[in-house]
Amino acid sequence: MMTRTPITPPSRQPESPEVKKGLHNISLVWIVPVVAVLIGGWLIWREVAAKGPDITVTFLSAEGLTAGKTPVKYRDVTIGTVKDIKLNEYFTEVELTLQMSPEIEPYLTDAAKFWVVRPRVSAQGVTGLETIVSGFYIEMIPDKNGNEARHFKGFDEPQFIEGSGEGTRFILTSREAGSIAQGTPVLLRGVAVGEVLGTELDDTAQNVSVPVFVRAPYDALIKSSTRFWDSSGISLDLNAEGFSVRAQSIRSVIAGGVNFYTPDGDMESEAAPVNTVFPLYGSRKEAETLAYGISQQYILYFDSSVRGLSVGAPVEFRGIRVGEVESVDLEYVSETNSFRVPVVINMQPERVVMVGAENLGAGDYADIAAQLVRQGMRARLKTGSFITGQLYVDLDVYAMAPARYLGDGSSELTELPTLQQKSEEISQSLSSLLEKIETFPIEEIGIRLLGTVEGMENIVTSPAIEQGMNSISEAAAGINQLVTNLDTSVVPATRDALNAAEMALGGVRDMTAPNSPVRYNFEEALKELSAAARSLRTLADYLEQNPNALILGKSGNQETTP
């Protein structure tokens, strides 16, 4: 039998109530602070996100600048603000802290430039007049081409702002800057087509680097063979060609100028790329002289004075310039105990137009020069101007002149034969003439002349001469008497004869006058004679036809009876 265990009912426990939480239990007092915190955080985030980098720029002076107010601009667009102004630790410069816009950060490189825009009066004109009303501000030229930088050195003068895609930048190099400075115009035929960006020494401090910017479309005219020269101020040139004065525009006279020249044969070539380096020559003459591709050097030797020959003097062939003098030196030859003057000339054979030959190289020109020397080409110094006394080197062909070489072959340059100067030839001729005069027996000739003079004096003072003079006086007196007789006797008789002849001629003239009786009677007599002659001619003709008429007489006409 199974025992049944009684089931005890579970005891009942009270259930825990369900608690529900809601916003309606939060006090409205906390909503305002939460919203304020969110707005403040958003403002802080926007300020931080909109804040650009801080940079420092040093200037010599902070004149007209105010912290928190002075703007930083580029093309009249504000890109920053002066945040702080203080002196540097050495009290030599002013250090400005600039708060820049974030979008300008990629352009903050070591190639960027800063300067203070204020009213300025310079040779380039008056600039910055707008700052009289708006106040001074800092101008910046952003540049991505460089390394990232946060510290900059400000410029004292305004810098040129290049237009993007509107021109090309080139570099000129020169020994001296002269009057060329930032803002100096780049001229083409007197028209400004660009501007000098500045001047600075190169790394070796031996030359001056002059970056220039040439605006489009004129930058396409700059070729690899283009020559630049300094046309600043007034050029005074006193050389073998005389005295010349050159000047460009008034602006270039005051502020300077840079001109450029491209040979006509290279105008179709490709334009020079950006930042191409060109030499800057001192004058147009120098630039045009060196504007030829092929250049050959020769050496000449002279053994006489070359006073008046200077570097840059022209080298001419039959009056046409083909080069210039590059150097003039003096050498002492110990072997011969003498002096000689080596003159190095630089020739541009392309100045000569070659007819029937094209595309000649340096070797071809050298062969032509050697052939001309064999035909008699010689060099000689000539006076270019009697006013200045300057000399130049003249080349010409002297077929009969022997080649005179004064060098010893030690020079690496090809030597051209030379001739003596004409002045030296004249002096030698004068010396020869003086030598001949010295050989004349002048003393003996003087003694003989003295003896001749004494003999003439004896002849003049001799009694025979005195008697001869007396005889001549007596003869002159006789001639005077003869002339007197002629005047008193012969001349009146001759006058009477002439009067009688004149009267006779008058009578003849009266007889032969048209209305004179003698002439009338003479003319009538001539008429009678003419009639008698005609009668005789008629009689002769009749007798010739009727000879029996002399015997029988002239028969009359008889009537015939039928």
C-alpha positions as CSV (number, residue, x, y, z in Angstrom):
1,M,0.0,0.0,0.0
2,M,1.3,3.3,-1.0
3,T,1.4,6.1,1.5
4,R,0.2,9.4,0.0
5,T,2.2,12.5,0.9
6,P,0.1,15.5,1.4
7,I,0.9,18.5,-0.9
8,T,1.6,21.7,0.9
9,P,0.5,24.8,-1.1
10,P,3.1,27.4,-1.8
11,S,3.2,30.5,0.3
12,R,2.1,33.7,-1.6
13,Q,4.8,36.6,-1.7
14,P,3.9,40.2,-2.8
15,E,5.4,41.2,-6.3
16,S,7.7,44.2,-6.7
17,P,6.1,47.1,-8.6
18,E,7.6,48.0,-12.2
19,V,9.3,51.3,-12.1
20,K,9.2,53.4,-15.4
21,K,11.5,56.4,-15.9
22,G,10.7,59.4,-18.3
23,L,11.9,62.9,-19.3
24,H,9.0,64.3,-17.5
25,N,10.8,63.5,-14.3
26,I,13.8,65.8,-15.4
27,S,13.6,69.4,-14.3
28,L,13.4,72.0,-17.1
29,V,16.1,74.0,-15.3
30,W,18.9,71.8,-16.8
31,I,17.8,72.2,-20.5
32,V,19.2,75.8,-20.8
33,P,22.7,74.9,-19.6
34,V,22.9,71.9,-21.8
35,V,22.0,73.9,-24.9
36,A,24.5,76.6,-24.0
37,V,27.2,74.0,-23.7
38,L,26.4,72.5,-27.1
39,I,26.3,75.9,-28.8
40,G,29.6,76.9,-27.1
41,G,31.2,73.7,-28.2
42,W,30.1,74.2,-31.7
43,L,31.4,77.8,-31.7
44,I,34.7,76.6,-30.3
45,W,35.0,73.9,-32.9
46,R,34.1,76.4,-35.8
47,E,36.7,78.8,-34.5
48,V,39.4,76.2,-34.3
49,A,38.5,74.8,-37.7
50,A,38.4,78.2,-39.3
51,K,41.7,79.4,-37.7
52,G,44.7,79.4,-40.0
53,P,48.3,79.1,-39.2
54,D,50.2,81.8,-37.3
55,I,53.4,83.1,-39.0
56,T,56.0,85.7,-38.1
57,V,57.3,88.5,-40.4
58,T,60.1,90.9,-39.5
59,F,60.3,94.5,-40.7
60,L,62.6,97.4,-39.9
61,S,59.7,99.5,-38.7
62,A,56.0,99.0,-37.7
63,E,55.0,102.5,-38.9
64,G,51.3,102.6,-39.6
65,L,50.6,99.0,-38.4
66,T,48.2,98.1,-35.6
67,A,47.7,94.7,-33.9
68,G,44.3,93.3,-34.4
69,K,43.4,95.8,-37.2
70,T,46.0,95.9,-40.0
71,P,44.9,93.4,-42.7
72,V,47.1,91.2,-44.9
73,K,46.0,91.3,-48.5
74,Y,46.6,89.8,-51.9
75,R,45.1,91.5,-54.9
76,D,42.9,93.6,-52.5
77,V,41.5,90.4,-50.9
78,T,42.0,90.1,-47.1
79,I,43.8,86.8,-46.3
80,G,45.0,87.5,-42.8
81,T,45.4,90.0,-39.9
82,V,48.2,91.4,-37.8
83,K,47.8,89.5,-34.5
84,D,50.8,90.9,-32.5
85,I,53.6,93.4,-32.9
86,K,56.8,93.3,-30.8
87,L,60.5,93.9,-31.0
88,N,62.9,91.1,-31.5
89,E,65.3,90.0,-28.8
90,Y,68.1,92.3,-30.2
91,F,65.8,95.3,-30.6
92,T,66.9,95.7,-34.2
93,E,63.8,94.7,-36.0
94,V,60.0,94.5,-35.5
95,E,58.5,91.1,-35.4
96,L,54.9,90.8,-36.5
97,T,52.7,87.8,-35.8
98,L,50.2,87.3,-38.6
99,Q,47.0,85.2,-38.3
100,M,46.5,83.8,-41.8
101,S,43.4,82.3,-43.4
102,P,43.4,78.5,-43.6
103,E,43.0,78.5,-47.4
104,I,46.3,80.3,-47.8
105,E,48.3,77.7,-45.9
106,P,49.5,75.7,-48.9
107,Y,51.1,79.0,-50.3
108,L,53.1,79.7,-47.2
109,T,56.5,78.7,-48.5
110,D,59.9,80.3,-48.5
111,A,59.2,81.8,-51.9
112,A,56.3,83.9,-50.5
113,K,57.0,87.7,-50.2
114,F,55.6,90.3,-47.7
115,W,55.9,94.1,-47.7
116,V,54.1,97.1,-46.2
117,V,52.0,99.1,-48.6
118,R,52.2,102.9,-47.9
119,P,52.4,106.0,-50.0
120,R,55.7,106.0,-51.9
121,V,57.3,108.4,-54.4
122,S,60.0,106.9,-56.6
123,A,61.4,106.9,-60.1
124,Q,58.8,104.4,-61.1
125,G,55.9,106.7,-60.0
126,V,53.6,107.4,-57.1
127,T,52.1,104.3,-55.4
128,G,50.0,103.5,-52.4
129,L,47.9,106.6,-52.4
130,E,44.8,104.6,-51.4
131,T,46.4,104.0,-48.0
132,I,46.0,107.6,-47.1
133,V,42.3,106.9,-46.5
134,S,42.2,103.2,-45.8
135,G,45.4,103.0,-43.8
136,F,48.6,100.9,-44.2
137,Y,48.3,97.2,-44.9
138,I,50.6,94.3,-45.6
139,E,50.7,92.9,-49.2
140,M,51.6,89.2,-49.8
141,I,52.6,87.3,-52.9
142,P,51.7,83.6,-52.2
143,D,53.8,81.0,-53.9
144,K,53.5,77.2,-53.9
145,N,57.0,76.7,-55.5
146,G,59.0,76.4,-52.3
147,N,59.4,74.6,-49.0
148,E,56.9,75.2,-46.1
149,A,57.9,78.1,-43.9
150,R,56.5,80.0,-41.0
151,H,59.1,82.7,-40.5
152,F,59.7,85.4,-43.2
153,K,61.8,88.4,-43.9
154,G,59.7,91.4,-45.1
155,F,60.8,93.6,-48.0
156,D,61.3,97.3,-47.8
157,E,60.1,98.0,-51.4
158,P,57.0,96.8,-53.2
159,Q,57.4,93.5,-55.2
160,F,56.0,92.8,-58.6
161,I,53.0,90.5,-58.7
162,E,53.1,88.2,-61.7
163,G,49.9,87.5,-63.5
164,S,49.1,83.8,-63.6
165,G,49.5,82.5,-67.2
166,E,50.0,86.1,-68.5
167,G,53.7,86.1,-69.1
168,T,57.0,84.4,-68.5
169,R,59.8,84.9,-66.0
170,F,63.4,85.1,-67.1
171,I,66.7,85.6,-65.3
172,L,69.4,88.1,-66.4
173,T,72.9,88.1,-65.1
174,S,75.3,91.0,-65.0
175,R,78.5,92.2,-63.4
176,E,76.8,95.2,-61.9
177,A,73.2,96.2,-61.4
178,G,73.7,99.9,-62.2
179,S,70.5,101.9,-62.1
180,I,68.4,98.7,-62.6
181,A,66.1,98.0,-59.7
182,Q,62.7,96.5,-58.9
183,G,60.1,98.0,-61.1
184,T,62.5,99.0,-64.0
185,P,60.6,98.5,-67.2
186,V,61.5,95.9,-69.9
187,L,61.2,97.7,-73.2
188,L,60.7,96.6,-76.8
189,R,61.2,99.4,-79.3
190,G,60.5,101.9,-76.5
191,V,57.3,100.2,-75.3
192,A,57.1,98.6,-71.9
193,V,56.3,94.9,-72.2
194,G,57.5,93.7,-68.8
195,E,59.2,94.7,-65.5
196,V,62.2,93.9,-63.4
197,L,61.2,91.8,-60.4
198,G,64.3,92.7,-58.3
199,T,68.0,92.5,-58.1
200,E,70.2,90.2,-55.9
201,L,73.7,88.9,-55.7
202,D,74.3,85.3,-56.8
203,D,75.7,82.6,-54.5
204,T,79.3,83.6,-55.3
205,A,78.6,87.4,-54.9
206,Q,80.4,87.8,-58.3
207,N,77.4,88.6,-60.4
208,V,74.0,90.2,-60.0
209,S,70.9,88.2,-60.7
210,V,68.1,90.2,-62.3
211,P,64.7,88.3,-62.6
212,V,62.4,89.9,-65.1
213,F,58.8,89.2,-66.1
214,V,57.7,89.7,-69.7
215,R,53.9,89.8,-70.4
216,A,52.2,87.8,-73.0
217,P,52.1,87.8,-76.0
218,Y,55.6,89.5,-76.0
219,D,57.2,86.7,-74.1
220,A,56.9,84.6,-77.2
221,L,59.5,86.9,-78.8
222,I,62.1,85.8,-76.3
223,K,64.3,83.2,-78.0
224,S,67.4,81.3,-76.9
225,S,69.4,83.8,-79.0
226,T,67.8,86.9,-77.6
227,R,70.2,89.5,-76.3
228,F,69.3,91.9,-73.4
229,W,71.1,95.2,-72.7
230,D,70.9,98.0,-70.1
231,S,69.5,101.1,-71.7
232,S,69.5,103.1,-68.5
233,G,70.2,106.8,-68.5
234,I,72.2,108.6,-71.2
235,S,75.0,106.7,-73.0
236,L,78.0,108.7,-74.0
237,D,80.4,106.8,-76.3
238,L,83.9,108.1,-77.3
239,N,85.6,105.5,-79.4
240,A,87.3,105.0,-82.8
241,E,84.0,105.7,-84.5
242,G,83.7,109.2,-82.9
243,F,81.5,110.7,-80.3
244,S,77.9,109.5,-79.9
245,V,75.1,110.1,-77.4
246,R,72.1,107.7,-76.9
247,A,69.1,108.0,-74.7
248,Q,65.8,106.1,-74.4
249,S,62.6,107.5,-73.0
250,I,62.5,110.0,-70.1
251,R,61.4,107.2,-67.8
252,S,64.4,105.0,-68.8
253,V,66.7,108.0,-68.4
254,I,65.4,108.5,-64.8
255,A,64.5,105.0,-63.7
256,G,66.5,102.9,-66.1
257,G,65.4,100.3,-68.6
258,V,66.2,96.9,-70.1
259,N,65.8,96.3,-73.8
260,F,66.1,93.1,-75.7
261,Y,67.0,92.1,-79.3
262,T,66.4,88.9,-81.3
263,P,68.3,88.3,-84.6
264,D,65.9,88.2,-87.6
265,G,67.0,84.7,-88.5
266,D,65.9,83.3,-85.2
267,M,62.4,84.8,-85.0
268,E,60.8,81.5,-86.2
269,S,62.5,79.4,-83.5
270,E,60.8,78.2,-80.3
271,A,60.3,80.6,-77.4
272,A,62.7,80.4,-74.5
273,P,61.3,78.4,-71.5
274,V,60.6,79.9,-68.1
275,N,63.6,80.9,-66.0
276,T,66.0,80.9,-68.9
277,V,69.2,82.6,-68.0
278,F,70.5,85.4,-70.3
279,P,73.5,87.7,-70.0
280,L,72.7,91.4,-69.6
281,Y,75.0,93.5,-71.7
282,G,76.0,97.1,-71.1
283,S,74.9,98.6,-74.4
284,R,72.9,97.8,-77.5
285,K,76.1,98.0,-79.5
286,E,77.7,95.2,-77.4
287,A,74.6,93.1,-77.6
288,E,74.3,93.4,-81.3
289,T,78.0,92.7,-81.8
290,L,77.7,89.4,-79.9
291,A,74.4,88.4,-81.4
292,Y,76.0,86.0,-83.8
293,G,76.4,82.3,-83.2
294,I,79.9,81.6,-84.5
295,S,82.8,83.6,-82.9
296,Q,86.5,83.1,-83.8
297,Q,89.5,84.5,-82.1
298,Y,92.7,85.5,-83.7
299,I,95.9,87.2,-82.4
300,L,97.8,90.0,-84.0
301,Y,101.3,91.3,-83.1
302,F,102.5,94.8,-83.5
303,D,106.0,96.2,-82.8
304,S,105.0,99.9,-82.8
305,S,102.9,102.1,-80.5
306,V,99.2,101.2,-80.3
307,R,98.2,104.3,-78.4
308,G,94.5,104.9,-79.1
309,L,93.6,101.2,-79.5
310,S,91.3,100.0,-76.7
311,V,89.2,97.0,-75.8
312,G,86.0,97.0,-77.8
313,A,87.5,98.9,-80.8
314,P,86.0,97.7,-84.1
315,V,87.6,95.2,-86.5
316,E,86.6,96.1,-90.0
317,F,87.1,94.4,-93.4
318,R,86.9,97.0,-96.2
319,G,84.9,99.3,-94.0
320,I,82.4,96.7,-92.7
321,R,82.5,95.7,-89.1
322,V,83.2,92.0,-88.6
323,G,84.4,91.9,-85.0
324,E,86.0,93.8,-82.1
325,V,89.2,94.0,-80.1
326,E,89.1,91.7,-77.0
327,S,92.4,92.4,-75.3
328,V,95.5,94.5,-75.7
329,D,98.7,93.5,-73.8
330,L,102.4,94.2,-73.8
331,E,105.1,91.5,-74.0
332,Y,108.9,91.6,-73.6
333,V,110.8,89.1,-75.7
334,S,114.1,88.4,-73.8
335,E,115.7,86.5,-76.7
336,T,115.6,89.6,-79.0
337,N,115.6,92.2,-76.2
338,S,112.5,93.8,-77.8
339,F,108.8,94.5,-77.1
340,R,105.7,93.5,-78.9
341,V,102.0,94.1,-78.5
342,P,99.7,91.1,-78.8
343,V,96.1,92.1,-79.8
344,V,93.4,89.5,-79.5
345,I,90.4,90.1,-81.8
346,N,87.0,88.4,-81.8
347,M,85.5,88.0,-85.2
348,Q,81.9,87.1,-86.2
349,P,82.2,85.7,-89.7
350,E,78.4,85.4,-90.0
351,R,78.4,89.2,-90.5
352,V,79.6,88.5,-94.0
353,V,76.8,87.3,-96.4
354,M,78.1,84.2,-98.1
355,V,76.9,84.0,-101.7
356,G,76.7,80.4,-103.1
357,A,77.5,78.8,-99.8
358,E,75.1,77.9,-97.0
359,N,75.2,76.2,-93.6
360,L,78.9,76.9,-93.1
361,G,80.5,75.9,-89.8
362,A,83.3,77.2,-87.7
363,G,85.8,75.0,-89.6
364,D,84.6,76.3,-93.0
365,Y,85.1,79.9,-91.9
366,A,88.6,79.1,-90.6
367,D,89.5,77.6,-94.0
368,I,88.2,80.7,-95.7
369,A,90.3,82.9,-93.5
370,A,93.4,80.9,-94.2
371,Q,92.8,81.1,-97.9
372,L,92.3,84.9,-97.6
373,V,95.7,85.1,-95.8
374,R,97.3,83.2,-98.6
375,Q,95.8,85.7,-101.1
376,G,97.2,88.6,-99.1
377,M,94.8,89.5,-96.3
378,R,96.7,91.6,-93.7
379,A,95.8,93.5,-90.6
380,R,96.8,97.1,-90.0
381,L,96.0,99.8,-87.4
382,K,94.2,102.9,-88.7
383,T,92.9,106.0,-87.2
384,G,89.1,106.0,-86.8
385,S,88.8,109.6,-85.8
386,F,91.3,112.5,-85.9
387,I,89.3,114.2,-83.1
388,T,89.5,111.3,-80.6
389,G,92.7,109.7,-81.9
390,Q,91.2,106.3,-81.5
391,L,92.5,103.4,-83.6
392,Y,90.8,100.4,-85.1
393,V,92.0,97.2,-86.8
394,D,91.5,97.2,-90.5
395,L,91.6,94.0,-92.6
396,D,92.1,94.1,-96.3
397,V,93.8,92.1,-99.1
398,Y,97.3,93.4,-100.1
399,A,98.4,91.0,-102.8
400,M,101.9,92.5,-103.1
401,A,102.6,92.8,-99.3
402,P,104.6,90.0,-97.8
403,A,103.2,88.2,-94.7
404,R,104.8,89.6,-91.5
405,Y,104.5,87.4,-88.5
406,L,106.0,88.8,-85.2
407,G,104.8,85.9,-83.0
408,D,106.8,82.9,-82.0
409,G,104.0,80.4,-82.3
410,S,103.5,80.0,-78.5
411,S,100.0,81.3,-78.6
412,E,97.1,78.9,-78.9
413,L,95.3,81.3,-81.2
414,T,95.8,81.5,-85.0
415,E,98.0,84.5,-85.9
416,L,97.2,86.9,-88.7
417,P,100.0,88.7,-90.4
418,T,100.2,92.5,-89.9
419,L,101.4,95.6,-91.7
420,Q,103.1,98.7,-90.3
421,Q,101.0,101.6,-89.5
422,K,100.8,104.4,-92.1
423,S,102.0,106.9,-89.5
424,E,105.0,104.7,-88.9
425,E,105.6,104.5,-92.7
426,I,105.4,108.3,-92.9
427,S,107.8,108.7,-90.0
428,Q,110.2,106.3,-91.7
429,S,110.0,108.2,-94.9
430,L,110.7,111.5,-93.1
431,S,113.6,109.8,-91.4
432,S,115.0,108.6,-94.7
433,L,114.5,112.1,-96.2
434,L,116.3,113.7,-93.3
435,E,119.2,111.1,-93.7
436,K,119.4,112.1,-97.4
437,I,119.4,115.8,-96.4
438,E,122.2,115.1,-94.0
439,T,124.4,113.7,-96.8
440,F,124.0,116.8,-98.9
441,P,127.2,119.1,-99.0
442,I,125.3,121.9,-97.5
443,E,128.5,123.7,-96.3
444,E,130.2,123.5,-99.7
445,I,127.0,124.7,-101.4
446,G,126.9,127.6,-99.0
447,I,130.5,128.6,-99.8
448,R,129.7,128.4,-103.5
449,L,126.6,130.5,-103.0
450,L,128.6,133.0,-101.0
451,G,131.2,133.2,-103.8
452,T,128.4,133.6,-106.4
453,V,126.9,136.5,-104.4
454,E,130.3,138.2,-104.2
455,G,130.8,137.8,-107.9
456,M,127.4,139.3,-108.6
457,E,128.2,142.2,-106.3
458,N,131.5,142.8,-108.2
459,I,129.6,142.8,-111.5
460,V,127.0,145.3,-110.2
461,T,129.6,147.7,-108.8
462,S,132.0,147.5,-111.8
463,P,132.7,150.6,-114.0
464,A,131.4,148.8,-117.1
465,I,128.0,148.4,-115.6
466,E,128.0,152.1,-114.7
467,Q,129.0,153.1,-118.3
468,G,126.3,150.8,-119.7
469,M,123.7,152.4,-117.5
470,N,124.8,155.9,-118.8
471,S,124.6,154.7,-122.4
472,I,121.1,153.4,-121.7
473,S,120.1,156.8,-120.2
474,E,121.4,158.6,-123.3
475,A,119.5,156.1,-125.6
476,A,116.4,156.8,-123.6
477,A,116.9,160.5,-124.1
478,G,117.2,160.1,-127.8
479,I,114.1,158.0,-128.0
480,N,112.2,160.7,-126.1
481,Q,113.4,163.3,-128.6
482,L,112.3,161.1,-131.5
483,V,108.9,160.8,-130.0
484,T,108.7,164.5,-129.6
485,N,109.6,165.1,-133.2
486,L,106.9,162.6,-134.3
487,D,104.4,164.5,-132.2
488,T,105.3,167.9,-133.7
489,S,105.9,167.1,-137.4
490,V,104.9,163.7,-138.5
491,V,101.6,163.5,-136.7
492,P,100.1,166.8,-138.1
493,A,101.1,165.8,-141.7
494,T,99.6,162.4,-141.2
495,R,96.4,164.1,-139.9
496,D,96.2,166.4,-143.0
497,A,96.6,163.4,-145.4
498,L,93.9,161.6,-143.6
499,N,91.6,164.6,-143.9
500,A,92.3,164.8,-147.7
501,A,91.6,161.1,-148.1
502,E,88.4,161.5,-146.2
503,M,87.3,164.3,-148.6
504,A,88.1,162.2,-151.6
505,L,86.1,159.3,-150.3
506,G,83.3,161.7,-149.6
507,G,83.3,162.7,-153.3
508,V,83.3,159.1,-154.5
509,R,80.4,158.4,-152.1
510,D,78.5,161.3,-153.6
511,M,79.1,160.1,-157.2
512,T,77.9,156.6,-156.3
513,A,74.8,157.7,-154.4
514,P,71.5,156.4,-155.9
515,N,70.2,159.8,-156.9
516,S,73.5,161.3,-158.3
517,P,73.5,162.4,-162.0
518,V,76.8,160.6,-162.6
519,R,75.3,157.3,-161.6
520,Y,72.2,157.9,-163.7
521,N,74.2,158.7,-166.8
522,F,76.4,155.7,-166.2
523,E,73.4,153.4,-165.9
524,E,71.9,154.8,-169.2
525,A,75.2,154.3,-171.0
526,L,75.2,150.7,-169.8
527,K,71.7,150.2,-171.2
528,E,72.8,151.6,-174.7
529,L,75.8,149.3,-174.7
530,S,73.5,146.4,-173.9
531,A,71.2,147.3,-176.9
532,A,74.1,147.7,-179.2
533,A,75.4,144.3,-178.2
534,R,72.0,142.7,-178.9
535,S,72.0,144.3,-182.4
536,L,75.4,143.0,-183.1
537,R,74.4,139.5,-182.0
538,T,71.4,139.7,-184.3
539,L,73.5,140.8,-187.3
540,A,76.0,138.1,-186.7
541,D,73.3,135.5,-186.6
542,Y,71.8,136.8,-189.9
543,L,75.2,136.9,-191.7
544,E,75.9,133.4,-190.6
545,Q,72.6,132.3,-192.2
546,N,72.9,134.6,-195.3
547,P,76.6,135.2,-196.1
548,N,75.8,136.7,-199.6
549,A,74.1,139.5,-197.9
550,L,77.4,141.2,-197.5
551,I,77.5,141.5,-201.4
552,L,73.9,141.5,-202.5
553,G,72.6,143.3,-199.5
554,K,69.5,142.3,-197.6
555,S,66.6,141.2,-199.8
556,G,63.2,142.4,-198.9
557,N,60.0,140.3,-199.0
558,Q,58.5,140.0,-202.6
559,E,54.8,139.2,-203.3
560,T,54.2,136.2,-205.4
561,T,51.8,136.6,-208.3
562,P,49.6,133.7,-209.0
